[in-house]
Amino acid sequence: MKHTDAGSTALGLSVPVFDGAYHKWILTGEELSHIAEMLNVDSSAIIKEGNIMNRERTACKSCGKFSGLDDLVHNALALGIHTPKFILHVLQNGPQNQSPGHEIQCSKCGEIFDGSFWWIPQIPW
């Protein structure tokens, strides 16, 4: 599996699909490491290369970090919405249901990203 290492731009991190209606968020090496640390697993346990989202990534107004899968994981754990075991299952097998739209808090600085985000499970990678 190939994860990308990206710099400070979203170029290449979010790819429009289905005529731009959705966006592939490509998992970076930095996000992968962050997620593995939060779930207390080896990064090789995470086999998803990214996810399909309702919108492109956006930069945090406070620190400049681009929204990513690590922010979704951080929020789910911090709010007690999902267990680490459940999240790892999703990262290995994909989501089973449509996720509701929700705010995402930046896992780096705590700022809330603008808008609503949701993972689109029925669209194949």
Helices and strands as residue ranges (DSSP letters): E 14-17, E 22-26, H 29-39, G 43-45, E 50-53, H 69-78, H 84-93
